[in-house]
Amino acid sequence: MDTEINSNSAGWIFFVKASFAIALIATGVGVIFSPTDLLVKGYMSVCALFLVSTTITLSKTMRDEHEGKRIHNRLSEARAQQLLKEYTE
């Protein structure tokens, strides 16, 4: 059973998703309408997509690391409580 409370409101989640979409669309429009040749536009597009993918990977990795530490701390605390309970009886 999950006793965690979701700290993100529906409004915040909508804002984050909308901001991401707007930023991605604005970058695409900027690349498409830039007054450069097709090779430079292609390079800028690949760099933008690489930046987006590495940003998503970085945020996921940091979240997973934080969750792992939280679970580890919870398990350590449960073990300590169990030991205290055994020795106090």
Z-matrix of the N, CA and C atoms (Angstrom, degrees):
N
C 1 1.441
C 2 1.524 1 108.87
N 3 1.301 2 116.36 1 132.88
C 4 1.458 3 122.07 2 -177.28
C 5 1.517 4 109.56 3 -91.69
N 6 1.341 5 115.89 4 117.56
C 7 1.459 6 119.90 5 -179.35
C 8 1.517 7 112.21 6 -101.99
N 9 1.327 8 116.58 7 4.62
C 10 1.453 9 120.70 8 179.81
C 11 1.525 10 110.38 9 -72.83
N 12 1.306 11 116.13 10 144.57
C 13 1.452 12 121.64 11 176.12
C 14 1.519 13 107.67 12 -101.35
N 15 1.334 14 116.77 13 130.06
C 16 1.451 15 121.19 14 179.00
C 17 1.524 16 108.57 15 -69.21
N 18 1.310 17 117.51 16 120.48
C 19 1.457 18 121.31 17 -174.97
C 20 1.528 19 112.67 18 -88.89
N 21 1.313 20 118.13 19 -5.15
C 22 1.465 21 121.25 20 -179.15
C 23 1.522 22 109.79 21 -102.02
N 24 1.322 23 115.51 22 127.79
C 25 1.457 24 119.37 23 177.84
C 26 1.532 25 109.81 24 -79.92
N 27 1.316 26 115.39 25 164.50
C 28 1.460 27 120.34 26 178.98
C 29 1.526 28 110.35 27 -63.88
N 30 1.331 29 117.03 28 -35.39
C 31 1.465 30 120.85 29 177.71
C 32 1.520 31 112.47 30 -63.69
N 33 1.335 32 116.20 31 -40.92
C 34 1.464 33 119.97 32 179.60
C 35 1.531 34 110.61 33 -66.66
N 36 1.319 35 117.07 34 -41.90
C 37 1.461 36 120.58 35 179.38
C 38 1.524 37 110.16 36 -63.08
N 39 1.342 38 117.26 37 -42.09
C 40 1.459 39 120.55 38 176.60
C 41 1.524 40 110.75 39 -61.38
N 42 1.339 41 117.40 40 -44.07
C 43 1.460 42 121.66 41 -179.95
C 44 1.518 43 111.58 42 -60.34
N 45 1.312 44 117.07 43 -44.10
C 46 1.468 45 120.96 44 -178.68
C 47 1.530 46 110.54 45 -64.91
N 48 1.328 47 116.87 46 -44.83
C 49 1.465 48 120.08 47 179.83
C 50 1.526 49 111.40 48 -66.53
N 51 1.335 50 117.11 49 -41.29
C 52 1.464 51 120.42 50 178.92
C 53 1.528 52 110.82 51 -65.92
N 54 1.327 53 117.48 52 -41.11
C 55 1.463 54 120.87 53 178.26
C 56 1.520 55 111.27 54 -62.06
N 57 1.318 56 116.38 55 -42.11
C 58 1.455 57 120.42 56 178.41
C 59 1.521 58 110.89 57 -62.31
N 60 1.330 59 116.49 58 -45.53
C 61 1.468 60 120.69 59 -179.92
C 62 1.524 61 111.47 60 -63.59
N 63 1.321 62 116.96 61 -44.17
C 64 1.471 63 120.77 62 179.78
C 65 1.521 64 110.93 63 -63.17
N 66 1.330 65 116.75 64 -43.42
C 67 1.464 66 120.13 65 179.54
C 68 1.525 67 111.33 66 -64.05
N 69 1.321 68 116.44 67 -40.96
C 70 1.459 69 120.35 68 179.50
C 71 1.527 70 110.91 69 -66.08
N 72 1.321 71 117.04 70 -43.31
C 73 1.471 72 120.98 71 178.66
C 74 1.521 73 110.97 72 -65.91
N 75 1.334 74 117.35 73 -42.75
C 76 1.464 75 120.67 74 179.67
C 77 1.524 76 111.31 75 -62.90
N 78 1.322 77 117.08 76 -39.27
C 79 1.466 78 120.19 77 177.42
C 80 1.525 79 110.48 78 -65.18
N 81 1.332 80 116.62 79 -43.83
C 82 1.467 81 120.09 80 178.57
C 83 1.514 82 112.43 81 -61.69
N 84 1.343 83 116.85 82 -44.06
C 85 1.470 84 120.77 83 178.49
C 86 1.528 85 110.35 84 -64.22
N 87 1.337 86 116.20 85 -40.40
C 88 1.462 87 119.56 86 178.30
C 89 1.515 88 112.65 87 -62.04
N 90 1.319 89 115.90 88 -40.73
C 91 1.475 90 119.67 89 179.23
C 92 1.527 91 109.97 90 -69.02
N 93 1.316 92 116.82 91 -43.95
C 94 1.472 93 120.13 92 -177.14
C 95 1.527 94 111.20 93 -63.30
N 96 1.313 95 117.58 94 -43.47
C 97 1.459 96 120.75 95 -175.82
C 98 1.529 97 114.34 96 -93.05
N 99 1.319 98 117.49 97 9.03
C 100 1.463 99 118.79 98 176.65
C 101 1.535 100 109.49 99 -71.56
N 102 1.345 101 116.92 100 141.45
C 103 1.473 102 120.00 101 -176.29
C 104 1.534 103 112.20 102 -82.62
N 105 1.329 104 116.11 103 59.28
C 106 1.459 105 120.71 104 179.14
C 107 1.522 106 108.84 105 -129.19
N 108 1.331 107 115.13 106 173.31
C 109 1.460 108 118.42 107 -179.85
C 110 1.535 109 110.77 108 -78.88
N 111 1.304 110 116.21 109 170.80
C 112 1.456 111 122.90 110 -173.24
C 113 1.531 112 112.30 111 -62.93
N 114 1.321 113 118.32 112 -33.76
C 115 1.462 114 121.64 113 -179.58
C 116 1.522 115 110.62 114 -64.36
N 117 1.315 116 117.97 115 -43.27
C 118 1.472 117 121.82 116 179.34
C 119 1.522 118 110.31 117 -67.86
N 120 1.325 119 117.27 118 -39.99
C 121 1.470 120 120.75 119 177.28
C 122 1.527 121 110.72 120 -62.44
N 123 1.311 122 116.41 121 -41.20
C 124 1.465 123 120.21 122 177.37
C 125 1.510 124 112.05 123 -63.10
N 126 1.332 125 116.19 124 -43.25
C 127 1.466 126 120.67 125 178.53
C 128 1.526 127 110.36 126 -62.61
N 129 1.323 128 117.54 127 -44.98
C 130 1.465 129 121.05 128 179.78
C 131 1.527 130 110.77 129 -64.17
N 132 1.318 131 117.85 130 -37.49
C 133 1.467 132 121.38 131 178.63
C 134 1.520 133 111.57 132 -65.59
N 135 1.322 134 116.53 133 -45.61
C 136 1.462 135 120.27 134 179.63
C 137 1.530 136 110.12 135 -63.54
N 138 1.330 137 117.33 136 -41.71
C 139 1.468 138 120.55 137 177.96
C 140 1.518 139 111.40 138 -63.03
N 141 1.331 140 117.69 139 -41.30
C 142 1.466 141 121.39 140 179.53
C 143 1.528 142 110.43 141 -65.06
N 144 1.318 143 117.89 142 -43.74
C 145 1.462 144 120.92 143 178.35
C 146 1.524 145 111.34 144 -65.39
N 147 1.319 146 117.53 145 -38.57
C 148 1.463 147 121.25 146 177.00
C 149 1.523 148 110.46 147 -64.64
N 150 1.321 149 116.98 148 -40.82
C 151 1.464 150 120.91 149 178.05
C 152 1.522 151 111.00 150 -63.21
N 153 1.308 152 117.62 151 -42.94
C 154 1.472 153 121.23 152 178.80
C 155 1.529 154 110.22 153 -63.57
N 156 1.326 155 117.12 154 -46.58
C 157 1.468 156 119.15 155 -177.51
C 158 1.531 157 111.77 156 -66.05
N 159 1.318 158 118.26 157 -39.22
C 160 1.465 159 119.56 158 178.76
C 161 1.520 160 111.38 159 -70.91
N 162 1.325 161 118.08 160 -31.99
C 163 1.456 162 120.65 161 176.22
C 164 1.526 163 110.75 162 -65.45
N 165 1.319 164 116.79 163 -43.60
C 166 1.464 165 120.74 164 177.71
C 167 1.528 166 110.04 165 -63.56
N 168 1.313 167 117.35 166 -43.77
C 169 1.465 168 121.15 167 179.52
C 170 1.522 169 111.26 168 -63.73
N 171 1.324 170 117.25 169 -42.55
C 172 1.464 171 120.86 170 179.01
C 173 1.521 172 111.11 171 -63.03
N 174 1.324 173 117.61 172 -46.26
C 175 1.465 174 119.54 173 -178.83
C 176 1.529 175 111.18 174 -65.69
N 177 1.331 176 118.24 175 -37.99
C 178 1.457 177 121.03 176 178.05
C 179 1.523 178 110.65 177 -66.09
N 180 1.325 179 117.12 178 -42.62
C 181 1.458 180 120.83 179 179.89
C 182 1.521 181 111.07 180 -63.76
N 183 1.324 182 116.92 181 -43.49
C 184 1.467 183 120.00 182 179.03
C 185 1.530 184 111.37 183 -64.88
N 186 1.336 185 117.09 184 -39.42
C 187 1.464 186 120.61 185 177.68
C 188 1.523 187 110.69 186 -64.78
N 189 1.339 188 117.03 187 -44.30
C 190 1.459 189 120.95 188 179.63
C 191 1.530 190 111.09 189 -62.21
N 192 1.332 191 116.22 190 -40.36
C 193 1.461 192 120.16 191 178.65
C 194 1.528 193 110.53 192 -64.00
N 195 1.321 194 116.68 193 -43.09
C 196 1.466 195 121.07 194 178.53
C 197 1.524 196 110.92 195 -63.27
N 198 1.329 197 117.38 196 -44.71
C 199 1.465 198 121.39 197 179.15
C 200 1.527 199 110.68 198 -63.38
N 201 1.332 200 116.77 199 -39.87
C 202 1.459 201 120.78 200 178.63
C 203 1.517 202 112.11 201 -62.36
N 204 1.318 203 116.59 202 -42.07
C 205 1.463 204 120.39 203 178.03
C 206 1.524 205 110.66 204 -66.31
N 207 1.320 206 116.31 205 -38.42
C 208 1.460 207 120.12 206 -179.79
C 209 1.522 208 110.91 207 -65.34
N 210 1.314 209 116.91 208 -42.91
C 211 1.464 210 120.64 209 178.30
C 212 1.522 211 110.15 210 -66.53
N 213 1.335 212 117.13 211 -41.81
C 214 1.459 213 120.85 212 179.17
C 215 1.526 214 110.38 213 -61.44
N 216 1.335 215 116.99 214 -43.43
C 217 1.463 216 120.06 215 178.99
C 218 1.523 217 111.31 216 -65.06
N 219 1.325 218 116.76 217 -37.90
C 220 1.463 219 120.21 218 178.75
C 221 1.532 220 110.79 219 -65.78
N 222 1.334 221 116.73 220 -40.58
C 223 1.461 222 120.31 221 177.61
C 224 1.523 223 111.32 222 -66.31
N 225 1.322 224 116.93 223 -41.11
C 226 1.465 225 120.40 224 178.23
C 227 1.524 226 110.86 225 -63.03
N 228 1.308 227 116.31 226 -41.24
C 229 1.460 228 119.96 227 178.70
C 230 1.521 229 111.03 228 -65.51
N 231 1.335 230 117.57 229 -39.73
C 232 1.458 231 121.19 230 178.44
C 233 1.525 232 110.84 231 -64.71
N 234 1.327 233 117.40 232 -40.03
C 235 1.471 234 120.95 233 177.21
C 236 1.523 235 110.72 234 -64.01
N 237 1.330 236 116.18 235 -43.15
C 238 1.461 237 119.83 236 179.06
C 239 1.525 238 110.83 237 -63.10
N 240 1.323 239 116.94 238 -41.59
C 241 1.464 240 120.50 239 178.17
C 242 1.532 241 110.63 240 -63.94
N 243 1.317 242 116.54 241 -39.64
C 244 1.464 243 120.69 242 179.07
C 245 1.522 244 110.45 243 -64.42
N 246 1.333 245 117.20 244 -43.92
C 247 1.464 246 120.52 245 178.40
C 248 1.519 247 111.09 246 -63.33
N 249 1.324 248 116.61 247 -43.86
C 250 1.462 249 119.98 248 178.43
C 251 1.529 250 111.33 249 -61.19
N 252 1.311 251 115.95 250 -40.45
C 253 1.458 252 121.04 251 179.95
C 254 1.530 253 110.92 252 -64.69
N 255 1.347 254 116.25 253 -40.97
C 256 1.461 255 120.33 254 179.90
C 257 1.513 256 111.67 255 -67.36
N 258 1.319 257 117.30 256 -40.11
C 259 1.468 258 119.73 257 -176.66
C 260 1.521 259 113.33 258 -79.70
N 261 1.309 260 118.11 259 -21.48
C 262 1.466 261 119.69 260 179.98
C 263 1.525 262 112.29 261 -86.69
N 264 1.330 263 117.25 262 -11.88
C 265 1.469 264 119.89 263 -179.99
C 266 1.492 265 111.92 264 -83.70
